[in-house]
Amino acid sequence: MLRIRLTISILAALGALAVAGCGGGGGGSSSSGSDLADLASPGSLVFVEGKLKPSGELKANADAIANRLAGESLGELVISELEASAQGEGESFDFATEVKPWLGEEGALAFESVEGSELSEPLIAVQTTNPEATQAFVEKRTKEASKPSRDVSYEGVDFKVGGSEDNAVGVIGDALVLAGSEKEFKAAVDASGGDSLGGEDRFRNAIAAASNGSLADVYIDLGGILEQSKGEVDPQASAVLQASGIDPGEATAVASVIPHSEQVEVELSSDLGGEQAPGGDASELLGSLPASSFAAFSFAEFNQQVEEAIDNLDEEGVSPDLEPGELKGSLKQAGVDLDKIAASLEDGAVFVDGSDRASLGGALVVTSKSGEAADAVASLGRLLRAAKVPGITAVSGKASGFSIRNGELGDKSLVVVGKGKRVAIGYGLAQAVAGLNAGSGATLSSTPGYKAAVTALGKTPISGYVDGPAALHLAEALVPRSKKEFWQAVPYLKKITYIGIGSGTNGELATAKLIAGVGK
């Protein structure tokens, strides 16, 4: 959503280099502790930093991925986009002569706040090896632009303000800085000489977990985003974090992007705000799901999440029939002990299949230590039918339970069934039964894409999988042509063969790894 045009649109486009790299010499290790964070205002919610001059294996891998996706090296791709953007704005631009001589090793984007449901305009900073040459570049670009800029001086720093968006650009220390306004540029000057994001322990502790050898690192203040969003972010996002053992008010995260010759890896670590990181390994259940699944995710120690959800629901009550504190007691009197059922659960997994809107379906599958959960499903079904709840139908045979049908669910019923030590809640009877019988037929673990994802994740247990071609096929069937951004991305998305997700723990850090396979 970059609106920064500045009549020096070339300078704004350089922000792309901050997360892409443009080739050339240089190198280095992880960018944690970079001086560019010292230009970001304290409390900034998102900070992205990338290498502009990757070298060695990192450059080779980045170029290999870019060639698979776009047919040219990463540097060639970024530069051609920059020069094409300039031509589109009626400007001439030669990266090799105007930028490359002074371009430094690192670039960054800092997003200070949330505006509604979107991040604010970013502050863009690019390291320079020659501040004088960079200043000359700024002077040349602003002078040649069709919209004038005015000279401003603040705390000994001279910069330009103007253009169609009244943006600001100048050199602060050893960095070219672009800001959305004069006020934001002055804030960067203040940060460079005083309090900044780079000086905050919260940021420094989080970014220290960034992976070595990354092309780009992304710091996210999860608590700050949820606080500033003031309800604009779906409340379920906060609930998901809490269910994972994360205190949303304190949590931060760092994602590191690491290219390989045939995959792109994203390593994520999140500070849980003092909470214990979730553990367990539900990869066996995940691999047993139907081979037809185009997406599947598993949850180890699912009982803890269910217990917390039940407690929260009991505390809030179920309007209009149950007051706070009545849910558990009412069901227990009817023979359904929610606490006992939740304690008997083990792992959970969800899968989705289908190739179009009509065939789309899926199910949540939960394993248990005993048959209590399956018996409870049958009891709950009888209770709902006795209460004459509309849309409830009994399900019997090899599995027992009930189905729910109403207009809001679409053409299929929500089916809840149990058998032995498994319970399945499916959108569609076929999906629910397939969930109960997972492992008895063709499974995900037997498919080539799933095997490749497991291999790529190495020692990290797999907890999520997406079949790239199948997922894209469904998306193409569902997304209207009016969504131009999606359809422009389709040629690149077609190269994604699989996405594998793994998770683990490291002390109070929750860790995750996402690997996307990239085909030719």
Secondary structure as UniProt FT lines:
FT   HELIX           9..13
FT   HELIX           14..16
FT   HELIX           17..20
FT   TURN            32..33
FT   HELIX           35..39
FT   TURN            42..43
FT   STRAND          46..51
FT   HELIX           56..70
FT   HELIX           74..88
FT   TURN            89..90
FT   HELIX           95..98
FT   TURN            99..102
FT   STRAND          103..111
FT   STRAND          114..115
FT   TURN            116..117
FT   STRAND          118..119
FT   STRAND          123..128
FT   HELIX           131..144
FT   STRAND          149..154
FT   TURN            155..156
FT   STRAND          157..162
FT   TURN            163..166
FT   STRAND          167..172
FT   TURN            173..174
FT   STRAND          175..179
FT   HELIX           182..193
FT   HELIX           197..199
FT   HELIX           201..207
FT   TURN            208..209
FT   TURN            212..213
FT   STRAND          216..220
FT   HELIX           222..229
FT   TURN            230..231
FT   HELIX           235..243
FT   TURN            244..245
FT   TURN            248..250
FT   STRAND          252..259
FT   STRAND          263..271
FT   TURN            273..274
FT   HELIX           283..287
FT   TURN            291..292
FT   STRAND          295..299
FT   TURN            300..301
FT   HELIX           302..316
FT   TURN            319..321
FT   TURN            324..325
FT   HELIX           327..333
FT   TURN            334..335
FT   HELIX           338..344
FT   STRAND          345..353
FT   TURN            357..359
FT   STRAND          361..368
FT   HELIX           372..386
FT   TURN            387..388
FT   TURN            390..391
FT   STRAND          392..395
FT   STRAND          400..404
FT   HELIX           407..409
FT   TURN            410..411
FT   STRAND          414..419
FT   TURN            420..421
FT   STRAND          422..427
FT   HELIX           429..436
FT   TURN            437..439
FT   HELIX           444..446
FT   HELIX           448..457
FT   TURN            458..459
FT   STRAND          462..467
FT   HELIX           468..478
FT   TURN            481..482
FT   HELIX           484..493
FT   TURN            494..495
FT   STRAND          496..506
FT   TURN            507..508
FT   STRAND          509..518
//
